[in-house]
Amino acid sequence: SFESRFMRGVALRLQRKKLDLCLFYAKNSNDATIKIQEGSDEWIVTSISDAGYHRTLNEIRKKNILQSQHFGGHFSFSSKQARFGFTAYQSLYNYNIRAEKDPARLFQFNGKRNANAGIDYELLFKKIVLYGEISASINGAWALISGLSHTSHSGSVMAVEFREYRRAYQNMLSAAFGNRIIHTPSIVVW
């Protein structure tokens, strides 16, 4: 659920004319299932729960097991007709996250550290807005979303959006529009 992805921490925003810089640090706790990794004495996280329920003994055992730290920032330049930005952040976890050996989890994040970086843009041409973002995770996989919207004289809006999420793209904090099961480019029209 989106409620479990909130960040608790601090942020600093600096603005000067057309430039904007936002820096952040957050430390969170998540419910997770841990076990000893086969052939080792290391504890690993096998699943992360975002349900938020702590009704049963099993759910209580999973409470706040995974500690995470996230830090990074966003820098942007804006003018009357355009905005361009760059985002980068890193996530650190107290346990190694290891996906269960399941074909459905083949591209799931594994490890204690992940990083993401991306560029975003928004261009305005009279009543047309062109916008989008492309982002890459530390493993080199990427995700793209780009769109175009037009507002008519009567106020109605027509929008077309293109998105592509690569299978191996790993962003533990993303909540992008779309279905992560879609691995081929898709076009959405509103």
N, C-alpha and C positions, 0 to 999 in steps of 0.2 A: 504494500500500500504506500501511497505517497506520503502519508503522515509519518511513517517510520524513517523517511529519508531526510528529515530536517537536520540542520546543523546547529550545534550549540558551540559558540565560540566568540571570537571578536573579529571585527572588520574595520578597515580604515579606508576612507574615500577622499581622494585629493583631486580637485578640479582647478584648471587654469585655462581660461578662454576656451579653446576648442579641444583641449586635452582632458582626459578623465582617467584616473588610475584608482582601482579598487583592489585592496589586498585583504586576505582573510586567513584565519586559522580556526579550526574547529576540532573538538575532541568529542567523540560519541561512543555510546555503548549499544551493541545490537545483540539480540537473542540469536544463539547459534547452537548447533550440535557439534560436539568435539569427540574425538576418539584417538587412541594411540595408533600411529601409522604402522602398518605391517613391516616387520624387519627393522624396526627402530624404536627408540623410546620417546620419540617426538609426538606431542599432541598436535592434531590438525583439525581444522574446521571442515566438516563434510557438507554442512548446509547452513544457510542463514535464513532465519524466520523474520518476516516483517508483519506477521499477524498482530502482534502486540498482546496476545492473550497469555495470562498466567493463572489459569484455573486449575490445572492438574499438577501433580508432582513432576511429571515429565516436562511440562511447560515451564515450571518454576526452575528446574535444573538448567534449562537453556537460557535463563534470563541474564542479560548483560555479560555474556561470556566473551564476545568479540569486542575488543577495544580498537577504535580506529582514530587516526589523526589525518586531517586533510588541510593542506595549505597551498596557497597559490594566489592568482590574481587575474584581473582583466584590465587591459589598456585599450583606450579607444580615442579616435580622432573624429570629430563631427564638424560638418559645415551645414549650410542651409539645405543642400541637395543630397548630402551623403553622410554615412557613418561607417567607419571601418574599425574593427576591433580584433584583439588578439587575447586569447585566454590560455592559461597553463596552470595545472595544479597536480599535486602529488598526493597519494593516499598511502598510509602506512598502517599495518595491522599487527596486533600482538601475537597472533598465531598464523601459521601458513594455512591458506585456504586451498583445499584440494578437492576438486570435483570427484564425486563418486564415479567409478568406471561404468559409465552409462552412455550409449551413443548420443542421447539427447543432450548431454552435457559436454560434448567433445570440445566446444570452443569456449567454455566457461572459464573465467579468470582463475588462475592458480598462482599462489605465491603470497608474499607478505608486503609487496610494494607494487603499486601501479601508478602510472602517470598518463595524463591526457593533455593535449594541446590542440587549439583550433583557431580558425579565423572566422569572423562573421562580418556581414555587410548589410547595408540598407541604402538603396538609391531611390530618389524621388524624381519622377518626371511628370510634372503637372498632376494628373489624377492617377498615375500609375506608380506603384511601389514594387521594386524588385528587391528581394531579401534572401538571406540564406546563411548557412554555416557549414563548414567542413571541419571535421575533427579527427584526430588520430590518437590511438592508444599506444602505449610503450612497445607493444608487439608489432607495430607497423600497420595494423588494420585500421580502416577508416570508415567514417559515416558521413553522409551528405544529405542535407535538406535545403531546397531552394524553391522559392515561390515568386509569383507575380500576382498582384491584386490591382483591380481597377474599380474606382468609385465613379458611378455615373452621376449625371446632373441631378437625378431624382434621389440620390443617396443610396441606391442599391449597390452592393459590392459583388463582384465576380472575382474568384481567385482560382489559380491553378498552382499546384504544388508538386514538385518532384522530390522523391526521397530514395536513398539507397543506403542500407546498413550492411556492411560486410559481416559475414558470419563470425569472423574472429575478432571483431571490434569489441573491446572490453572497457566499459565505463560503468562502474558500480553505482554511480550517482545519477545517471541519466534518467530522464523521464520524457523522452522524445515522443512526439506525435507519431503513432503508427504501431505496427505489430512487429516485434523482433523476429517473428517466424518468417517474415517476408525477406527473402535473400536476393530477389531480383528487383531491378528498379521498378518503381511504381509511380503512377501519376494520379493525383487526387484533384477533383474539380468540385468546388462548392457551388 
